[in-house]
Amino acid sequence: MSKGRRAGERKTVGVWEWNSTVLWSKIVKTDDDSCWAWIGSRGPQTNLYGGRKSGQAQMTQARRILFRDVFGEDCDDKQIKHTCGNAFCMNWQHFDVKPNQRKYRLDGTDRTIEIPRQAKPERIAKIIPVQTQERWWNI
């Protein structure tokens, strides 16, 4: 075993890899209907978990790794919110999963950019060229 890696079941979905045993050890499960507490790392507004993305160490929201672990599918193009309102809940039955509608593809490239939800026009002008704005919003 290499330095820094714990024993356990390693899983991979898409470009993400994580230790499933360690992930589940940081979740305190109660009954199926209530919130499950996250006892791992926390950020100011969400729970955090370290995985590997394309072979490089990367922190991400723990609920995104849990989604991959439970359903076995990638969620990079999805929004995962909580129906219970508890940002630290890890009960996957409380997840509200929707397609991510905030990403826009620039014409002629494979790059994607993310537009802030309540973006001000002057901030959008710095992110997206005016010609692209005109095509998108028929200005």
Backbone as JSON Lines, residues from 0, in Angstrom:
{"i":0,"aa":"M","n":[0.86,-1.18,0.0],"ca":[0.0,0.0,0.0],"c":[0.9,1.23,0.0]}
{"i":1,"aa":"S","n":[0.61,2.19,-0.85],"ca":[1.42,3.39,-0.94],"c":[1.13,4.33,0.21]}
{"i":2,"aa":"K","n":[2.06,5.21,0.47],"ca":[1.93,6.17,1.57],"c":[0.72,7.07,1.35]}
{"i":3,"aa":"G","n":[-0.06,7.28,2.42],"ca":[-1.2,8.19,2.35],"c":[-2.49,7.53,1.91]}
{"i":4,"aa":"R","n":[-2.46,6.27,1.53],"ca":[-3.69,5.58,1.1],"c":[-4.13,4.61,2.19]}
{"i":5,"aa":"R","n":[-5.4,4.62,2.48],"ca":[-5.97,3.7,3.46],"c":[-6.47,2.46,2.75]}
{"i":6,"aa":"A","n":[-6.48,1.37,3.52],"ca":[-7.04,0.14,2.97],"c":[-8.55,0.32,2.82]}
{"i":7,"aa":"G","n":[-9.12,-0.28,1.83],"ca":[-10.56,-0.18,1.61],"c":[-10.88,-0.34,0.15]}
{"i":8,"aa":"E","n":[-12.16,-0.34,-0.14],"ca":[-12.61,-0.52,-1.51],"c":[-12.48,0.78,-2.28]}
{"i":9,"aa":"R","n":[-11.67,0.75,-3.33],"ca":[-11.51,1.93,-4.17],"c":[-12.47,1.81,-5.34]}
{"i":10,"aa":"K","n":[-13.22,2.89,-5.61],"ca":[-14.18,2.89,-6.71],"c":[-13.82,3.97,-7.7]}
{"i":11,"aa":"T","n":[-14.25,3.77,-8.94],"ca":[-14.0,4.74,-10.01],"c":[-15.26,4.91,-10.83]}
{"i":12,"aa":"V","n":[-15.63,6.17,-11.08],"ca":[-16.71,6.51,-12.0],"c":[-16.23,7.71,-12.8]}
{"i":13,"aa":"G","n":[-16.2,7.58,-14.1],"ca":[-15.7,8.67,-14.94],"c":[-14.24,8.94,-14.62]}
{"i":14,"aa":"V","n":[-13.9,10.19,-14.36],"ca":[-12.53,10.56,-14.04],"c":[-12.28,10.56,-12.53]}
{"i":15,"aa":"W","n":[-13.29,10.25,-11.74],"ca":[-13.18,10.29,-10.27],"c":[-12.87,8.92,-9.7]}
{"i":16,"aa":"E","n":[-12.01,8.92,-8.67],"ca":[-11.68,7.71,-7.92],"c":[-11.71,8.07,-6.44]}
{"i":17,"aa":"W","n":[-12.24,7.16,-5.6],"ca":[-12.32,7.44,-4.16],"c":[-12.33,6.13,-3.39]}
{"i":18,"aa":"N","n":[-12.11,6.25,-2.07],"ca":[-12.13,5.09,-1.19],"c":[-13.53,5.0,-0.57]}
{"i":19,"aa":"S","n":[-14.31,4.03,-1.0],"ca":[-15.69,3.89,-0.57],"c":[-15.8,3.57,0.92]}
{"i":20,"aa":"T","n":[-14.88,2.79,1.44],"ca":[-14.91,2.42,2.85],"c":[-14.73,3.65,3.73]}
{"i":21,"aa":"V","n":[-13.8,4.52,3.37],"ca":[-13.56,5.74,4.14],"c":[-14.75,6.69,4.01]}
{"i":22,"aa":"L","n":[-15.32,6.8,2.82],"ca":[-16.49,7.67,2.61],"c":[-17.61,7.27,3.56]}
{"i":23,"aa":"W","n":[-17.98,5.99,3.59],"ca":[-19.09,5.54,4.43],"c":[-18.77,5.6,5.91]}
{"i":24,"aa":"S","n":[-17.47,5.57,6.27],"ca":[-17.11,5.68,7.69],"c":[-17.34,7.09,8.23]}
{"i":25,"aa":"K","n":[-17.5,8.05,7.35],"ca":[-17.73,9.44,7.77],"c":[-19.2,9.83,7.76]}
{"i":26,"aa":"I","n":[-20.08,8.85,7.55],"ca":[-21.52,9.09,7.54],"c":[-22.15,8.35,8.71]}
{"i":27,"aa":"V","n":[-22.9,9.09,9.54],"ca":[-23.62,8.48,10.66],"c":[-25.05,8.24,10.2]}
{"i":28,"aa":"K","n":[-25.36,6.96,9.92],"ca":[-26.69,6.61,9.42],"c":[-27.64,6.36,10.58]}
{"i":29,"aa":"T","n":[-28.83,6.89,10.49],"ca":[-29.9,6.58,11.44],"c":[-30.95,5.82,10.65]}
{"i":30,"aa":"D","n":[-32.22,6.1,10.83],"ca":[-33.22,5.4,10.02],"c":[-33.23,5.96,8.6]}
{"i":31,"aa":"D","n":[-33.92,5.25,7.71],"ca":[-33.9,5.61,6.29],"c":[-34.53,6.96,5.96]}
{"i":32,"aa":"D","n":[-35.47,7.43,6.78],"ca":[-36.19,8.66,6.48],"c":[-35.51,9.93,7.0]}
{"i":33,"aa":"S","n":[-34.67,9.81,8.0],"ca":[-34.08,11.01,8.6],"c":[-32.76,11.37,7.93]}
{"i":34,"aa":"C","n":[-32.23,12.54,8.28],"ca":[-30.94,12.98,7.73],"c":[-29.82,12.14,8.31]}
{"i":35,"aa":"W","n":[-28.82,11.85,7.5],"ca":[-27.63,11.15,7.95],"c":[-26.53,12.19,8.11]}
{"i":36,"aa":"A","n":[-25.9,12.2,9.28],"ca":[-24.9,13.23,9.59],"c":[-23.57,12.95,8.9]}
{"i":37,"aa":"W","n":[-22.92,14.0,8.45],"ca":[-21.57,13.93,7.87],"c":[-20.6,14.33,8.95]}
{"i":38,"aa":"I","n":[-19.63,13.48,9.29],"ca":[-18.66,13.8,10.34],"c":[-17.26,14.0,9.76]}
{"i":39,"aa":"G","n":[-17.18,14.18,8.47],"ca":[-15.91,14.42,7.79],"c":[-15.62,15.91,7.7]}
{"i":40,"aa":"S","n":[-14.77,16.3,6.78],"ca":[-14.39,17.7,6.58],"c":[-15.58,18.53,6.15]}
{"i":41,"aa":"R","n":[-15.56,19.79,6.59],"ca":[-16.64,20.71,6.22],"c":[-16.07,22.01,5.71]}
{"i":42,"aa":"G","n":[-16.78,22.57,4.74],"ca":[-16.49,23.91,4.28],"c":[-17.5,24.84,4.91]}
{"i":43,"aa":"P","n":[-17.51,26.11,4.54],"ca":[-18.46,27.05,5.14],"c":[-19.92,26.7,4.85]}
{"i":44,"aa":"Q","n":[-20.21,26.09,3.71],"ca":[-21.61,25.84,3.34],"c":[-21.91,24.4,2.97]}
{"i":45,"aa":"T","n":[-20.93,23.54,2.95],"ca":[-21.17,22.16,2.52],"c":[-20.13,21.22,3.09]}
{"i":46,"aa":"N","n":[-20.36,19.93,2.94],"ca":[-19.41,18.92,3.38],"c":[-18.4,18.65,2.27]}
{"i":47,"aa":"L","n":[-17.17,18.31,2.65],"ca":[-16.11,18.12,1.67],"c":[-15.51,16.73,1.8]}
{"i":48,"aa":"Y","n":[-15.05,16.2,0.68],"ca":[-14.41,14.89,0.69],"c":[-13.32,14.88,-0.37]}
{"i":49,"aa":"G","n":[-12.21,14.26,-0.05],"ca":[-11.08,14.19,-0.98],"c":[-11.14,12.95,-1.83]}
{"i":50,"aa":"G","n":[-11.1,13.15,-3.11],"ca":[-11.03,12.05,-4.05],"c":[-9.87,12.29,-5.0]}
{"i":51,"aa":"R","n":[-9.84,11.56,-6.07],"ca":[-8.83,11.79,-7.1],"c":[-9.56,12.0,-8.42]}
{"i":52,"aa":"K","n":[-9.24,13.11,-9.07],"ca":[-9.83,13.42,-10.37],"c":[-8.71,13.37,-11.4]}
{"i":53,"aa":"S","n":[-8.84,12.48,-12.35],"ca":[-7.81,12.28,-13.38],"c":[-6.46,11.99,-12.74]}
{"i":54,"aa":"G","n":[-6.45,11.27,-11.61],"ca":[-5.21,10.88,-10.96],"c":[-4.65,11.91,-9.98]}
{"i":55,"aa":"Q","n":[-5.22,13.09,-9.93],"ca":[-4.74,14.16,-9.05],"c":[-5.68,14.32,-7.86]}
{"i":56,"aa":"A","n":[-5.11,14.57,-6.66],"ca":[-5.93,14.78,-5.47],"c":[-6.82,16.01,-5.67]}
{"i":57,"aa":"Q","n":[-8.09,15.89,-5.27],"ca":[-9.06,16.97,-5.49],"c":[-10.13,16.9,-4.42]}
{"i":58,"aa":"M","n":[-10.46,18.02,-3.79],"ca":[-11.57,18.09,-2.85],"c":[-12.84,18.39,-3.64]}
{"i":59,"aa":"T","n":[-13.94,17.78,-3.23],"ca":[-15.23,18.04,-3.85],"c":[-16.32,17.9,-2.8]}
{"i":60,"aa":"Q","n":[-17.54,18.18,-3.17],"ca":[-18.65,18.02,-2.24],"c":[-18.86,16.52,-2.01]}
{"i":61,"aa":"A","n":[-18.96,16.16,-0.75],"ca":[-19.11,14.75,-0.4],"c":[-20.38,14.15,-1.01]}
{"i":62,"aa":"R","n":[-21.43,14.96,-1.13],"ca":[-22.67,14.41,-1.7],"c":[-22.49,14.01,-3.16]}
{"i":63,"aa":"R","n":[-21.57,14.66,-3.88],"ca":[-21.32,14.3,-5.27],"c":[-20.6,12.95,-5.36]}
{"i":64,"aa":"I","n":[-19.65,12.71,-4.45],"ca":[-18.97,11.42,-4.41],"c":[-19.96,10.34,-3.97]}
{"i":65,"aa":"L","n":[-20.82,10.65,-2.98],"ca":[-21.82,9.68,-2.52],"c":[-22.78,9.32,-3.66]}
{"i":66,"aa":"F","n":[-23.18,10.3,-4.46],"ca":[-24.05,10.04,-5.61],"c":[-23.38,9.04,-6.56]}
{"i":67,"aa":"R","n":[-22.1,9.27,-6.84],"ca":[-21.36,8.35,-7.72],"c":[-21.28,6.96,-7.09]}
{"i":68,"aa":"D","n":[-21.06,6.92,-5.77],"ca":[-20.91,5.65,-5.07],"c":[-22.21,4.85,-5.08]}
{"i":69,"aa":"V","n":[-23.33,5.5,-4.83],"ca":[-24.62,4.81,-4.73],"c":[-25.17,4.43,-6.11]}
{"i":70,"aa":"F","n":[-25.14,5.38,-7.05],"ca":[-25.78,5.15,-8.36],"c":[-24.83,4.67,-9.44]}
{"i":71,"aa":"G","n":[-23.52,4.81,-9.23],"ca":[-22.54,4.33,-10.21],"c":[-22.52,5.12,-11.49]}
{"i":72,"aa":"E","n":[-22.97,6.37,-11.44],"ca":[-22.94,7.21,-12.64],"c":[-22.33,8.57,-12.31]}
{"i":73,"aa":"D","n":[-21.81,9.21,-13.34],"ca":[-21.18,10.51,-13.15],"c":[-22.23,11.6,-12.96]}
{"i":74,"aa":"C","n":[-21.89,12.62,-12.2],"ca":[-22.84,13.7,-11.94],"c":[-22.24,15.07,-12.23]}
{"i":75,"aa":"D","n":[-21.19,15.11,-13.08],"ca":[-20.56,16.4,-13.4],"c":[-21.51,17.35,-14.1]}
{"i":76,"aa":"D","n":[-22.51,16.83,-14.79],"ca":[-23.46,17.68,-15.52],"c":[-24.79,17.81,-14.77]}
{"i":77,"aa":"K","n":[-24.77,17.56,-13.45],"ca":[-26.0,17.63,-12.66],"c":[-25.84,18.54,-11.45]}
{"i":78,"aa":"Q","n":[-26.95,19.09,-10.99],"ca":[-27.02,19.82,-9.73],"c":[-27.6,18.87,-8.7]}
{"i":79,"aa":"I","n":[-26.97,18.79,-7.54],"ca":[-27.49,17.94,-6.46],"c":[-27.81,18.84,-5.28]}
{"i":80,"aa":"K","n":[-29.09,18.98,-4.99],"ca":[-29.57,19.79,-3.87],"c":[-30.22,18.86,-2.86]}
{"i":81,"aa":"H","n":[-30.52,19.41,-1.67],"ca":[-31.17,18.62,-0.62],"c":[-32.64,19.0,-0.52]}
{"i":82,"aa":"T","n":[-33.51,18.0,-0.49],"ca":[-34.94,18.29,-0.29],"c":[-35.23,18.59,1.18]}
{"i":83,"aa":"C","n":[-34.35,18.17,2.08],"ca":[-34.56,18.37,3.52],"c":[-34.09,19.74,3.98]}
{"i":84,"aa":"G","n":[-33.3,20.45,3.17],"ca":[-32.8,21.77,3.56],"c":[-31.54,21.72,4.41]}
{"i":85,"aa":"N","n":[-31.04,20.55,4.75],"ca":[-29.83,20.39,5.55],"c":[-28.64,20.2,4.61]}
{"i":86,"aa":"A","n":[-27.79,21.2,4.52],"ca":[-26.67,21.15,3.57],"c":[-25.66,20.06,3.92]}
{"i":87,"aa":"F","n":[-25.67,19.56,5.15],"ca":[-24.72,18.54,5.56],"c":[-25.33,17.14,5.6]}
{"i":88,"aa":"C","n":[-26.54,16.99,5.11],"ca":[-27.23,15.7,5.08],"c":[-26.58,14.81,4.01]}
{"i":89,"aa":"M","n":[-26.39,13.53,4.36],"ca":[-25.79,12.58,3.42],"c":[-26.75,11.45,3.04]}
{"i":90,"aa":"N","n":[-28.03,11.6,3.37],"ca":[-29.02,10.6,2.98],"c":[-29.34,10.81,1.51]}
{"i":91,"aa":"W","n":[-28.93,9.86,0.67],"ca":[-29.09,10.04,-0.78],"c":[-30.56,10.08,-1.19]}
{"i":92,"aa":"Q","n":[-31.47,9.63,-0.3],"ca":[-32.9,9.72,-0.61],"c":[-33.41,11.16,-0.49]}
{"i":93,"aa":"H","n":[-32.61,12.03,0.12],"ca":[-32.97,13.44,0.26],"c":[-32.38,14.29,-0.87]}
{"i":94,"aa":"F","n":[-31.73,13.67,-1.84],"ca":[-31.11,14.41,-2.93],"c":[-32.14,14.74,-4.0]}
{"i":95,"aa":"D","n":[-32.07,15.97,-4.48],"ca":[-32.88,16.41,-5.62],"c":[-31.89,16.63,-6.76]}
{"i":96,"aa":"V","n":[-31.89,15.75,-7.74],"ca":[-30.91,15.78,-8.82],"c":[-31.57,16.31,-10.08]}
{"i":97,"aa":"K","n":[-30.96,17.37,-10.64],"ca":[-31.48,17.98,-11.87],"c":[-30.34,18.22,-12.85]}
{"i":98,"aa":"P","n":[-30.65,18.3,-14.13],"ca":[-29.6,18.65,-15.09],"c":[-29.05,20.04,-14.79]}
{"i":99,"aa":"N","n":[-27.75,20.2,-14.98],"ca":[-27.13,21.5,-14.74],"c":[-27.45,22.41,-15.92]}
{"i":100,"aa":"Q","n":[-28.21,23.46,-15.69],"ca":[-28.62,24.36,-16.75],"c":[-27.81,25.65,-16.77]}
{"i":101,"aa":"R","n":[-26.8,25.73,-15.94],"ca":[-26.02,26.95,-15.85],"c":[-24.76,26.92,-16.69]}
{"i":102,"aa":"K","n":[-24.51,25.85,-17.41],"ca":[-23.3,25.79,-18.24],"c":[-23.66,26.06,-19.69]}
{"i":103,"aa":"Y","n":[-22.86,26.85,-20.34],"ca":[-23.1,27.23,-21.73],"c":[-21.87,26.89,-22.55]}
{"i":104,"aa":"R","n":[-22.08,26.38,-23.72],"ca":[-20.97,26.04,-24.6],"c":[-20.73,27.2,-25.56]}
{"i":105,"aa":"L","n":[-19.48,27.62,-25.64],"ca":[-19.13,28.68,-26.57],"c":[-19.08,28.11,-27.98]}
{"i":106,"aa":"D","n":[-19.52,28.88,-28.94],"ca":[-19.53,28.43,-30.32],"c":[-18.12,28.1,-30.82]}
{"i":107,"aa":"G","n":[-18.0,26.97,-31.48],"ca":[-16.74,26.61,-32.12],"c":[-15.68,26.08,-31.18]}
{"i":108,"aa":"T","n":[-15.96,25.88,-29.9],"ca":[-14.96,25.36,-28.99],"c":[-15.57,24.25,-28.15]}
{"i":109,"aa":"D","n":[-14.72,23.54,-27.42],"ca":[-15.24,22.54,-26.51],"c":[-15.15,23.02,-25.06]}
{"i":110,"aa":"R","n":[-14.86,24.31,-24.87],"ca":[-14.79,24.88,-23.53],"c":[-16.18,25.19,-23.03]}
{"i":111,"aa":"T","n":[-16.39,25.02,-21.75],"ca":[-17.65,25.45,-21.15],"c":[-17.34,26.51,-20.11]}
{"i":112,"aa":"I","n":[-18.26,27.43,-19.93],"ca":[-18.12,28.45,-18.91],"c":[-19.37,28.42,-18.05]}
{"i":113,"aa":"E","n":[-19.24,28.84,-16.83],"ca":[-20.38,28.83,-15.92],"c":[-20.82,30.26,-15.66]}
{"i":114,"aa":"I","n":[-22.09,30.52,-15.84],"ca":[-22.66,31.84,-15.61],"c":[-23.23,31.87,-14.19]}
{"i":115,"aa":"P","n":[-22.85,32.83,-13.36],"ca":[-23.44,32.91,-12.03],"c":[-24.95,33.03,-12.12]}
{"i":116,"aa":"R","n":[-25.66,32.43,-11.16],"ca":[-27.12,32.38,-11.18],"c":[-27.75,33.77,-11.27]}
{"i":117,"aa":"Q","n":[-27.26,34.71,-10.47],"ca":[-27.82,36.06,-10.48],"c":[-26.76,37.02,-11.01]}
{"i":118,"aa":"A","n":[-26.29,36.72,-12.2],"ca":[-25.22,37.52,-12.78],"c":[-25.72,38.89,-13.21]}
{"i":119,"aa":"K","n":[-24.91,39.88,-12.94],"ca":[-25.24,41.24,-13.37],"c":[-24.73,41.43,-14.8]}
{"i":120,"aa":"P","n":[-25.44,42.2,-15.62],"ca":[-25.04,42.37,-17.03],"c":[-23.59,42.81,-17.2]}
{"i":121,"aa":"E","n":[-23.11,43.69,-16.32],"ca":[-21.73,44.17,-16.46],"c":[-20.71,43.05,-16.17]}
{"i":122,"aa":"R","n":[-21.08,42.08,-15.31],"ca":[-20.2,40.96,-15.04],"c":[-20.24,39.97,-16.2]}
{"i":123,"aa":"I","n":[-21.4,39.78,-16.8],"ca":[-21.52,38.87,-17.94],"c":[-20.68,39.4,-19.1]}
{"i":124,"aa":"A","n":[-20.67,40.71,-19.28],"ca":[-19.91,41.31,-20.38],"c":[-18.42,41.0,-20.26]}
{"i":125,"aa":"K","n":[-17.92,40.84,-19.02],"ca":[-16.51,40.51,-18.83],"c":[-16.24,39.04,-19.14]}
{"i":126,"aa":"I","n":[-17.25,38.19,-18.99],"ca":[-17.07,36.75,-19.18],"c":[-17.31,36.33,-20.62]}
{"i":127,"aa":"I","n":[-18.37,36.87,-21.23],"ca":[-18.8,36.43,-22.56],"c":[-18.69,37.59,-23.54]}
{"i":128,"aa":"P","n":[-18.12,37.36,-24.71],"ca":[-18.05,38.43,-25.72],"c":[-19.45,38.92,-26.1]}
{"i":129,"aa":"V","n":[-19.55,40.19,-26.44],"ca":[-20.83,40.81,-26.76],"c":[-21.52,40.09,-27.92]}
{"i":130,"aa":"Q","n":[-20.76,39.68,-28.95],"ca":[-21.36,39.0,-30.09],"c":[-22.05,37.71,-29.66]}
{"i":131,"aa":"T","n":[-21.45,36.98,-28.72],"ca":[-22.05,35.74,-28.23],"c":[-23.31,36.05,-27.44]}
{"i":132,"aa":"Q","n":[-23.29,37.1,-26.64],"ca":[-24.47,37.51,-25.87],"c":[-25.63,37.82,-26.82]}
{"i":133,"aa":"E","n":[-25.33,38.51,-27.91],"ca":[-26.38,38.87,-28.87],"c":[-27.01,37.62,-29.48]}
{"i":134,"aa":"R","n":[-26.2,36.61,-29.8],"ca":[-26.74,35.38,-30.37],"c":[-27.59,34.62,-29.35]}
{"i":135,"aa":"W","n":[-27.14,34.57,-28.1],"ca":[-27.86,33.81,-27.07],"c":[-29.17,34.45,-26.68]}
{"i":136,"aa":"W","n":[-29.15,35.76,-26.47],"ca":[-30.31,36.43,-25.91],"c":[-31.05,37.31,-26.92]}
{"i":137,"aa":"N","n":[-30.68,37.22,-28.21],"ca":[-31.32,38.01,-29.26],"c":[-31.41,39.48,-28.92]}
{"i":138,"aa":"I","n":[-30.27,40.03,-28.5],"ca":[-30.23,41.47,-28.14],"c":[-30.19,42.31,-29.38]}
